[in-house]
C-alpha cells in the first residue's frame, strides 16, 4: 500500500475543500483510537466528505494511488474497529448526517450514515415510532458505525440487533463505485448482500446511506428493579423468566462493582449493598402487562431477590435507564483505564461464565465489573487497569483473552454487538476453521480485492503483524 503524497493531498483538497481535511499531527491525535484505548495509532490524514458524491470521489482517488483507508463514524466502538492499521487515510462520515425521508405508511426511514442513532428515534417518536437498536452510546454513535459493528443494545432482546432493522444500503466500494444493496420490501430473493455488509466492520466499503425499519412504540411499559445478594441468584432469575414464556423488552444486569460506581457517580437510588441488580422491562399492550409484571416479580423473589421495585412513572423508568446506560461512563471513576469485553454465552451458562470471570480477576489481580444484556447472554466484563503500571496492559489483554476462550468453550461467541476489530482478531481461529476464514476472505475480496478497506480487521491474515502502541501482538492463523 502507498502513503499519502503531496499530489494526492492536493487532489483530495480539490474534492473536499481544505476545511474537510485534517493533516496536522496534533489534531490527528483525537482520532488515534475508539473506545478500545489499549491500542492507538493516528492516521496520516483525516477526510470528512459531506455527500455520497464526495465520498465516492475520495475513495476513487485513494484507489488510483493504491492507498488503504479506515472508515470512522463517531469513534464510540469498543473493539478498535476504526484503528488505522496500515491505512494512512481515515474517512469520517460524521458530516453525512441528514435524515433524507420518513415513510410512516411503510414504517421505514432513509438516513445518511453519519446520523446519530438517537436522532432517528427523536425524528419519529412524535408519531409513535422508534428505531429499535439502542446501544448505550446511542446519544453519540452513528448509524454507519452501528451497521459496521452490527450493534445491539438493551432492547434488542426482543427486537433484534442492527441487521434485523436494515432494509437497504447505498455502499461505496473501495474503488469509488456506488452500489445499491437490498430494497424497500421486507422480503427479498437472492443472496442477502445487505446481511454480508452489516457487521463486516467496514471491510466491504463504506455505507453512505441506509434504509432502516421503524418499530411501533409499545402501548405501555412496566420496568422493574430487582436486587439480589449475588450474581448467581440474579442469573437464575434470568433463566426462569425466559423459560416462563414471558419475553421482556430488556433484561439487564449490573454487579456490585458497577452498582457502586453508578451510584457514586449519578446518585440514582440503586441499592449500593446489593450483590447484583436486574433491570427488567416488559412492554406491549396494556392489557396483561400488570399480570406479567406481577409474575416476573414473584419469579425473582422465588430465586432470592431481596427487593423488587416497580418504576412508578415515566420519570422513574427514565432514571433506571439513565443508570444502566451511563454505567460505562461511571467506570471511569474506578481506574485510570478500562477495557470492555463483549463475549456471548448461552443464557444457561451465565452463572458458569461469571464464576470464570471471578477466577480470571483473581488470577491476573485485576478488578473486573460486569454490566450486560443478561437476557441474550451477551456479556460485558469491564477489566480495570492502570497503563502506567508495568505489566498491567498485558495482564488486561490476557484476562480478556481467557474470558473469550471460556465463552467459546461454553458454546458462545467472540462478540454480540461490538465487533472483532483489532481486539479479538487473534481469537478468530479459536471460533472458525481455516476453511471458514478462507471463505470469509473470498467474500471480502468480492467487495475489496486489494484489502484496502479497513485492513487488519476481522479476518486474520497469514504472517500479518498488528502494529500497536503497547504491547505488540502477532496474529496467529
N, C-alpha and C positions, 0 to 999 in steps of 0.2 A: 504494500500500500504506500501511497505517496503522502507527503506533507503538504501543508498549505503554503504555496509560494506567492510572491507579491502580485503576479499577474492574475492568479486565481482570486486573491483577495479583492483586487480591483474589479474583477468581473462580478463577484458577489455583491460589492457595494453598488454596482450599477443595477443589480436586480432588486436589492432590498433598501438601499439608502444607508448612509453611514450610521443613522440613529438605530438601526436594527441589527447592528453588528458590534459585538464586544470582543476586543482582542488584547486589551491590557491585562497583564498577568495578575495584577492586584484585584481587578474586578472579576476575573475568571475564578478566583478562589471561592466565590459564592457558589459555584457550580461543581465543586470538586467531589461532592458526594450527595446521596439522598439520605433517607433515614437510617441506612446501614452505614454507620460512621466509622466502622472498623477499618475500611479501606477507602483511600482517597486518591484522586487523580484529576487534575484540571485539564480541560480541552485546550487546544491552541486557539480556537475561535468559537464564539457562540453566535448562532444565526437565528433570527426571530422573524420568520415570514408572517404576513398578516392574511394571506389568501392562499387558496389551493394553487393558483397560477404561480405565485411566488415560490411556494413550497416545491412545486414541480420543477421550476427553472433552477432553483438552488440544487436540487438533487441531480438534475441533468448535468449541471456544471461540475459537481463533485464527481459524477460518473465519468465524464470525459477525461478527468485527471486521475482517475482510479484512487480517489480519496475516500476513506471509510468515515462513517458518521455514527453518532449515537442519538436516538430521539430522547426528548425530555418533555414532561408536562410540568407539574408543579414541584417535582422533586420530593414527593412525600412517600415514595416507595420505601420498602424496608429490606430489600434484598440486594441492593446495589445494581438494580436493573439499568440505571442510566449512568453508571460509572464509565467514563470514556477510556476503555482499554484498546490500545492500538487503533484508536479512532481520533484523529486530530480535530474533527468538526463535531460540534454538538448543535442539534436543531431543536429549538424550543418552540412549542406550539401555543404558548400562553397568550399570544396576540390573536390567535384564531378562536375568538371567544363569543361568537354570535349564535343565538338561537334562531334558526332560519325559518322554522314553521311549526305550528302545532295543529294536529288533526285530531280533534276530540272524537269525531264520529268513528274513526278507525283506531283510536287510542294509540297514537304514536306522535313522536316529536323528532324533528330533524335539527341536529346541532353540529357546530364545528367542534373539533377535537379539544380545543383549549377551554371549552365551557366548564366551569366548576360544577362538580356533581350536585351540590345542594341548590345551585341556581336553577337546575332543571325542575326540581320539585317546587321551588319558590314560584316558578313561572306558571305552574298548572294547579297549584293547591287550591286556589280560589274556586276552581271548577270541580273540586273533589277528587283530584288525581295526585299521584306521586310517582317518582322514579324509585323503584324498589331497592336496588343495590345501594347500601348506605355505609361505606367504610367509616371508621372512626374519624378519618381525616376528611370527611365529606365537605367540610366548610372550605377546604383548600384544594383538594385533589381534583384533577381534571378527568373528563370523560375519556380522553385519549389514553391517559395513564391507566385508568380503570380497565379499558379494553386490553391494553398491553399485558396487564397482570391478571386479568380475569378476576377482578376484585369482588369481595363479598361484603360482609358486614353483619351486624346483629340480626337484621330482619330477613336474611337470606335463608334461614332455617326453613321457612315456609314458602318463600317466593323464589329462591334460587339465586345464583351468582350472576355476574355480568353477562356471561354467554347466553343465559336464558332470556335476556332482555334486549339483545341487539338483532335487528331485522336486516339491516343493510349497511354497507360501508362504502365510502369512497376512499380508496387506498392509492397512495403514490408509491410506485415501485422504486427500488433503488436507482434505476436508470432515469427516473423522472416521468415515466409513463403513468397516466392516471387510469385506474380501472374501477369499475363498479362491481361490487360483490353483493349477493343476496338481492332482496327486493322487498316491496311493501307488504306482500302477503305473508300470512302466518306460516303457511306450509309451502315448501319448495321441493322440487325434484332435483336429482343430480347430486353431485358431491357438495358437501357443506363447506364451502371455502370461507364463509364468514367464521365458522367454527374453527377453521385452521388458523385464522389470523388472531382471533380472540385468545389471549393467553400466550401468544408467540413472543411476547416481550420485545416487540419492535424488530424482530429478525426477519420479517417478511416485507418491511417497508414502513411507511408512516401513515397512519389513518388521518385523513383530512376532515372527514365528515361522517356522521353516523346517524342512522335512523333507529330510534330507541322505542321500546314498548312502554306505554304508560299503564299504570295499575290503578284501579279504582280504590280510593280510601275506604277502609272498612267502616261499617256503620258505627262501631264503638270499640273501645279497648277496656281491658282490665289488666292493670300492671301490679304485680306483687313483688315484695322484697322478703325473701325467706332467709333467715340466719341459721347457721349450723355450727356445731362445735368444731368441725374439721372438714376437710375436702372429701374424705371418704363418704361421710353421710350425705354430703351435698350431691356427690356423683351418683349415689344410689337413688336419690330422689329424681335425678335427671332420667335415669333408665326407667324408673317406674312411671313417670309422666308420659314419656314417649310410648312405652308399652301399653299404656291405658287406652291409646287411640286418640287422645287429645293432642293436637299438633299446635303448640304455641307459635305465635309470630316470631318470638325471640326467646332464647333461654341462655342467659349469660352468667358466667361465674367469675368471682374475684376471690382470691385467697387473702389471708390475714395481712401479708406484707403489702399487697396492693390496697386493701381496705384502709389501712392506716395512712398510706401515702395520699390517697384521695381525700380522706377526711382531714388530714393535716393541711392539705392544700386548699380545699374548697369548702369545708365545713358544711356538708350536705346532709348530715344526720345519719350516716352509716354507723352500724353498731361496731365500735372500734375493738370490742373484745371478742367478736365472732371469729371463728376459725375460717369461715368461708360464707359467702352470701350468693344467692341466686336471684337474678332479676328475671322474672317470668312474665312475659306479656302475651295475653290472649287477645285475639281480635276477630271480628266478623260481625254477623248480625246481632243486634242487641238481645234478641230472644235466645236464651240459653247461655249467654256469657256469664251471668252471675252463678249459674249452676256449675259451669265448668270451673270458674274461679274457686268456688267452694270445694269442688272435688280436688283441685290441684293443692289447695291449702291443706286439706286432710291428708293427701299423699305425702306432702313434705313433712307434716307433723309425724306421720307414722314412720318416716325414715329418720326422725331425730331432730327435726328443726326446733330450735329453741324459741323462735318467734316468726310469725308471718304477718306482714303488714300489707294492706291493700291501699294503693295510692287513692286518695280521696277525691282528687280533682286533676285537671289537666296540668296545673302548676306543679303539683307533687309528682305527677308522672314525668314531667319535663326535668324535674330535679334529679330523679333517679337516672334518667338517660344522660343528664349532664355528668353525673358521677361516673357512669360507665365510659362515656366517650372521651372524657378527659383523663382517663386512667394513665395512659401512656405519658401525657404531659406531667402528671404528678410524680411519675417515677423519677423524673429529673432531680427531685429533691433528695433522692436516696443515695445517689452515687454520681461521680463525675461523668461516667459513661454507662450506657447500657445497650445490649443487643437483643432485639425482639425476634424470637424464633417463630416458625409457622409450620408446625407439623400437624398431621392428621392421624387419628386412630379410630377404629370402630368405637361407637359410644360405650359399649360394654367394657372396653379396655381402659376407660378413663381412670378408675382407681389405680390400676396397674401402672399406667404411664406416669401418673402423678407420684407414685412411690419411686419410680425410676428417677424422676426429676429431683426428688428429695435426695436420693442417693448420689446423683451427679453433683448436686450442690455441695454435699459434704466432701465428695472425692476431690473436687477442684477448689474447695474452700472459697466458693463464691456464692453470694446470696442470689436466689432465683425466685422471682414472684410469678404468679400465674393469674392472667386475666384472659378469658377465652370464650369462644362460642361453644358452650357445652352441648347444646342440642345437636350439633352436627359433628362433634368430636374434633373440632378444629382448635388446636392448642396455640397459645401464645406465651410460652415461658419467656420471661424478661430477665436476662442474665446481666447482673450488675457488676461493673468492674471499674478500675481506675487505670487508664492507659499510661499514667505517669509511673506506676509501679512496675518494675521489671517482671516480665513473665505473665502479667495478668491478661494481656491481649490474647496471647496464645492459649492460656487456660480457658478464656471465654470461648474462643473458637472451638477448642477441643470439647468443651462441655456441650456446646450446641451440636457438634457432630455426634456425640454419644446419644443425645436425646433423639436426633433424627434417625439414627440407626435403630434405636428401640422402637420408634414409630413404625418403621418398615418391617421389623421383625414381628410386630403385632398385627400386620396386615394393613397398615396405613400407608401414608404417602408423605412426600417431602414438602408439600405446600397445599394449603387450602385456598389461599387468596393473595399471597404476597409474591408469588413467583419464585423462580430459581435464581435469577440474576448471577452475580459472581459468588454470592454467599454459599449457595448449595450446588454449584456446578460440579464440584468434586465428588458429590454424593450421588449424582445421577446414575453411575454404573451400579450402585447398590440396588437401584429400583428397576433399571432397564438393562436388557442384554445388549451385547454388541450389535446384534441384528436389529433390535428396537432402535438403537441410536443411529444406525446406518439409514434406516427408513426415515427417521426424523430429518437426518441430514439431506436426504434426497428430496424430501418435501420442501425443506427450506430452499434448496437450490432452484426449485421451480420459480420461486419469487426472487431469489437473491443468489444468482450463480457464482458471484465473486466474493461472497461473505463480507460484503461491505456495510451491511445494515446491522448495527449493534454487534460487532464481532466479539467473540469471547463470552457469549451469554447462552444460557440454556443447554446447548449441546457441547459437551467436552470434545476437544479435537486432539488427535494423537500428537504428543510432543508439545502441545501448547502450554505456555507458561503464563499464568495470570500475574501480571505485574501489579503489585500493591505496595502501599507505603510501608506498613508493618502488619504482620510479617508477610513474607512471600510464600506462596503455596504453589505446588506443582499439581496440575490437574491430572489425576490418574485416568487411564482408559484401557 
